[in-house]
Amino acid sequence: MAKAFSEFGFDDRVMEGIQTMGYETATPVQEQVIPLILEGRDILASAQTGTGKTAAFLLPLMQRLLQEPHEEHHINALIIAPTRELAIQIDQNLQGISYFSSISSIAVYGGNDGGSFDQEKKALSQGADIVICTPGRMISHINLGYVKLQHLHYLILDEADRMLDMGFYPDLMRIIKNTPEKKQVLMFSATMPKLIAQMARQILKDPAEVNISISRPPDKIRQRAYVIYEQQKAGLILHILKEHKDLKSILIFCSRKTSVKDLTRDLKREKLNADQIHSDLEQDQRADVLNRFASRRLQILVATDILSRGIDIDNIELVINYDVPHDGEDYVHRIGRTARAENDGEAITLISPMEQRKFGSIERLIDKVVEKMPVPADLGEAPEYRPEQRSESGHRKPGGKGNNRNQRRRPRGDKNDKRGRS
């Protein structure tokens, strides 16, 4: 039976925040992690989005800050997240939970105006109980010499694998070198690649290991796929959206910003209620798009993998993978945006010949053969699904039929450039 939050012995101010947020019983990751954090243990936790890990570290962190002595004019806790969206989400959760306490906090991330930078500088130089930041923005402040990390008691790395995947390892290690040797470190990661294990050995001391990783999508997600040529994808997307025109919330993932921009332009040209989100947009633009999508004023959102983790929107009815995700864990995260909060959901993936081996690996990871749907006849001949064979081209073979207006070449780029994903 799930453990009630009242059983953890939280301070009354923390409990008031818990009750205000509507929390009643702990999730498995919260039940395992909270007591360990309260004991002062370093943590290495494998936990994906949707498992409740944000509250798993925020609640005991607040408890310790309220109950134990700490420096008032220094940074006491630092939470590092890979993206602005996740940093904002953590900050919003913290504001809700800490409403009845005196805990001070600030979110530090890029994409804001000069006034925001000055406000961040003031907090980082004068001190705050909890600072939530992205690596690049924190490095910008550290370079200017006023960040007070010498009395840091708590360091939390959220989505550590994603930060390494985005190339932030040097930034993270530089930030950590500016912190004291004695501190409690909490490291959360959805996957445990070798670099994560190496980093954990460097920064954690006798860590307690917790594994709540979910490597398979929920059964209530109906998974389907279309095996097509690359230039058929845009036409097939329009066909799928026509079939699902009555849905109010559809999320389309693309692996590259150029694909997001091109596809959004095509959908708007068809007079569809669609918009896009990626790292080229200003923060206020991204917030506006997310708010419209969450409130169902925007039907179709086209996004990079920046939204595959850490965004809590519970009413998404359909997720479409315009490109096959980079790996199985990314696939689970992407389609996990649907079928949340006890709802059913549907996920559709478009598979070009160049992506078949990758999708075959995903099917092995989730231990499921995803249903392959027939390609509409008006899009022309489709390739066979042979994931064990390496294809030399993702484009249609000579002689195939199809509507040329819907053809688009695959964007070029270095496949190893992880920064181009968002």
N, C-alpha and C positions, 0 to 999 in steps of 0.2 A: 504493500500500500504506500502511496506517495506520502512524503513527509510534509507536514504543514510548516509554513515559515515561522509560526509562533514557537516551534520546537528548537530553533537555532539559538535562542537567547539573545535576540537582537535588542539594541537600545530602542526605547519607546519612539524616538524620532525616526529611526529607520522603519519601524513597524508602521508608523503612520503613513510614510511614503509607500510602503508595500501595499497597504490597504487602499490608498488612493489610486494606485496603478491597477488595482483589481487582481493582484496576485494572491493566490490561496495556497496552493501546494507546489512543492519544488519539482522541477524536471530532473531526470537522472543526472545530468551534468551538474546541476546546482546542488543536488543532494550529496554528490561525491566531493565536489570542489570546495564548497563553502566551509566545511569544518577544517579542511587542510589549510586554507588561507588564514582562517582565524587562529590556527596553531602557529602560523608564521612560516610554513613550509614553502619552498620554491615549487612551482608546478610546471609540468610539461603535459599539456592536455590536447588530445586529438578530439576536436569537436567541431562539427559543421554548423553552418547557419541554420537557424530554426530549432536548435537544441536548447536555447535559453542561456547561452554562455555569457552574454553581456551582463545580465543580472547576476550571474554566477560569480563574476569578479567585482561588480560595482557594490553589491550589498555588503560583503565582508570588508571591502576596502573602506566604505563609509563607517562601518562599525569600528574598525581599528582607528580611524582618524578621530572619531568622536570619543573613544575610550582611552586612547593612549597619548602621551605627550608628544608634541612635534613642534617644529619651528614655525612661527606665525608669518614671518616675512621671507619665506623661501618656498620653493616648489617641493611639495611633499610626495606627490604621486604623479607619475607620467604614464599616460596611455598612448601608445603609438598604433595607428591604423593605416592601412594602405591607401585609402581614398578619402576624398573630402566627404562623399556621401556617408561612408561608414563613420567617420569622425563626427559628423553632424548628428547621425542617429544615436551614437553613444552619448553625445552631449545632451540630446533631447531626453533620453532615458534617465540620465543622471539628474537633469533638472526636475523631472517628475518625482523621482525617488527621494531626492534631497530637499524637497520643497520645505519640509518642516524642520530642517537642520540649519546650522550656520556654515555649512561647508561651502567654500568658494571654489569656483571652477571657471575655466575658459577653454574654448575650442580654437585651435591654431591650425589654419589650413590656407592654401593658396586660392587665388581666384577672387579675392576681395579687393576693395579699394585701399588707398593709402591710409585712410582713417582707421580701418580695421587693423592694419599693420602697426600703427601707433598704439592702438588699444592693446594688441598682443604684446608689444614691447613693454608697456607699462606693467602688465601682469607678470611677464617673465622676469622683469627686473625687480619688482617689488614683492613678488611671491603670490602663490595661489595654492590652495589645498590640492586640487587636481587639475592637471593640464592634459587635454586630449589633443593630439597633433598628428599630422602627416609628416613623414621623414624629411621630405624636401624643404617644407616650410620651417621646420625646427632647425635644420642646418643653416638656413638663411639667417635666422636669429642668432644662432650660436656663433656664426662668423662675425657678428657685430660685437660680441664680447660681453654682453650684459646678462645672459641667461644664468639663473641661479640654480644649479643642479647639485651643488656640493653637499646639501643636506637631504637629498632624495631618500625616501624610505621604501617606496614601492615603484616598481617598473613593470608595466603590462604590455606585452606585444600581442596584438590581436590580428588574426589572419596572417601569421608570420610567413607561411608558405607563399601567400600571394605577394607579400612585400619582397621576398627574395626573387620570385618569378618576375617581378617588375624591375629588378635590378637595384634594389635599395640596400643590398647587403653592406656596401661600404659606408653608406649614410648611417645605417643602424649601428654599426660597430663604432663609428665616430661619436654618435650620441652617447652610447653606452660608456665609452672611455671618459666622458665628461661627468659620469655619475660616480658616487662613492663605491668602494669595494663592498661595504656591508649594506645590503638592501635585500628586500624580498622581490624575487622576479617571477612573474607569471607569464607563461608562453603558451598561446593558443594557436593551433594549426589544424586545418582540415586534413592535411596529408602529412606524411613524415618522410620526405626525401632525404638523401644523404646530407645535403647542406644544412637542413634543419637540425639533424642529429649532431653535426659538427658544431653548429652555432650553440646548441643546447649545452654541449660539453664545455664551451668557453664561458658561458654566462650564468649557468645554473649550478647551484650547490646542493648535492644530494636531493634531487627533485623527486617529488611524488608524481607518478605517472598515471594519468587518467585517460581512458580510451572510450569515447562516446561517438566515434566516427561512424557515419552511415554511408555505406558504399553502394547501396541500392535505392532506387527511387521508390516511393510508396506505391503499393499496389493499386491505389485509387486513381493514379495517373494513367490514362490510356495513352500508350506510346505507339506512334505510327511513323513511317518513313516513306519517302519517295526516292527512287533511284533514277537520276536524270543527268543530262549533260549540263555543264555550268551555265551555258547561255540560255537554258530553258528555265532557270530558277525564277527570274522576274515574272515571266508569264504564269508559272505555277503558283507563285505567291498571290497573284490577282485571282486565280481560280479558287484557291483555298479561302481567301478573304470573302469572295462572293458566296461560297458555301456556308461561311460562318458569319454572315452579315448581321445576324440577330444578336451576336455576342456583344457585350459591352466593354470587355477588357481583354485586349490581345497584345502580347509582348513578343517582339521579333528580335532575336539576337543575331548580330553579324560579328565576325571576328576582326574586322577592320573598320576604321572610321570612314574610309572612302566608300565602302559598301553601304554603311549606314546612311551617308549623305545621298548617294545615288538612289538607293531604294526609297528613302523618304520623299525625294523629289518625284519619283515615278508614282508613288501612291497619292501624293497631293495632286499630281496632274490628272489622276483618275477621280478627283473630287472626294477622296476618302479622308476621314477625320484622323489624320496621322501626324505625328511629330517625332523628333529625334532627340537623343541625349548621348553626349560623348564629351571628352575632355577639352574640345576646342570651344565649347560654349562657356560663357561667363557663369559664375556661380548663381546669380539671381535668375538667369535664364534656365539653368538646370533645375533649380528649386521650383520655378513656375511650371515647367513641364511635368515634374514629378507630382506636384500638387494637383494639376489638372487630371493626370492619369489616375492617381489614387482616388479622386472624387468622381471618376467616371465621366468627366466632361471631355476627356480625350479617350477615344476608343482604341487607337493603335499606337503603340510606342515602339520605335525602332532604336535599339541600343547596342552598345559594345558590351564586353564582359564586365564593365564597370558596375553593372546592375546585377550580375549573377550571384553576388554574395552580399549579405548584410542589409538588404533593403526589405523592409517588412510591409508589403502590400498584400493583403489577404484575399482579395477578390479577383485575381487574374484567372480568366477562364481558359485561355489557350496560350501556349508558348510555342513559337516556331523558331527552329534553328535554321537560319538561312545558310549558314556554314556549319559543318560538323565541328563541334568544339575541339580544342587542342588535346584534351585527354578525358578519360572517363570521369574523373572527379569534377571537371568543369561541366560535363554533361549532366551529372547529378545535380550540381548547383543550379544550372540554368533551368532545367525542367522542374526543379523543386520550387520555383517561384509560383507554380500553380498547385492546386489541390492542397491549399493551406487552410487552417482554421476549420477543419472537418468538411471542407468542400471537395467535390470531385474536380478533376482537371484533365486537360488533354495536351499532349506534346507531339509536335510534328517536326521531323528533321529532313532536310533536303540533302541528298548524298550524291555528289558528282563522282566520276571515275577516280579522280585523284584523291578523294576522301574515303574511298571504300575500305581500305586497310585500316584506317583510323577508326571508322565506325565498327568494323569487325572487332577491334580491340575493346571498344566500349561495350559491345554486346557480351563479350567474354567477362568483362569486369562486373557487369550487373547481372550476369548469369541469366540472360533473357534474349531470345531472338525477337527483335522488334518487327511487328507486322509491316510488310512492304505493300504499299498501295499501288494500284494501276495508274500510270500517268495518263492524263486526258489525251484523247486521240488528236485533238487539234494542235497539241504541242509537238507532235511528230514522234519518231522512233526514240525509244529510251534504251540505255545500256542495260546489260545484265548485271546482277549483283554477284560479284566474284571477289570478295574481300581478301582472299588469299593471294590474289594476283596483283602485281604492281602495274598501274596504268601509267602510260607515258603522257597522256593528255586528258584534260578535263573537258575538252570541247567536243562537239558533235562530229561524228564521222561524215565524210563526204556523202552526199546523196540523201541525207536525212531531211525530213520535212520540218516545218515549223514557221512561226511568225517572226520574221526578222526584227520587227519593232521591239520585241522583248529580249533581244539578245544583248548580252553585256559581257565584256571580257573581264576575267578575274583580275583584280588589282594586283600589281606587282609589288614586291617588297621582300626584304630579307626575312625568311621564316623564323630566324633566330632572334629577331628584334622584338623582345617582349614588351618594350615600352609602347609599341604601336597598337597594342590591343585596346587601349582606352583613350 
